[in-house]
Amino acid sequence: MLTYTVEDYPVVTVDESGTYFTTEGGKVSAAATGTLYGGGTGTESYTTDADWALDGTIVIDGDTVTLEDVY
């Protein structure tokens, strides 16, 4: 199982056409729990102060906003 917490949200920038976005900054932490290589169970935690980001396109259809091609 993987759980994560967004500790600081990144800044979102939308281009002039309103169809493409990028993000910058932010902080996320995660914990993975499962079966260890040697057997048994365990949890591994990870926190990053480094930037994490998403890029993608925005599709607006009436009142619905969808993010696509997110990478």
C-alpha angles and dihedrals in degrees: 000000000000122000126180140184127204103220096177122014118228123244112259121215121191119199122240093264091056092229104097132051139186132190132212135188126004135129128244134182128195141184126202119200124186148097115331123227092252094043132268125074133281146162129236120195128204131187127177131196089185121102117274120190149182128206128188150117130288122223118191118194111174106301093345122097117192128187113216137178089024113177 
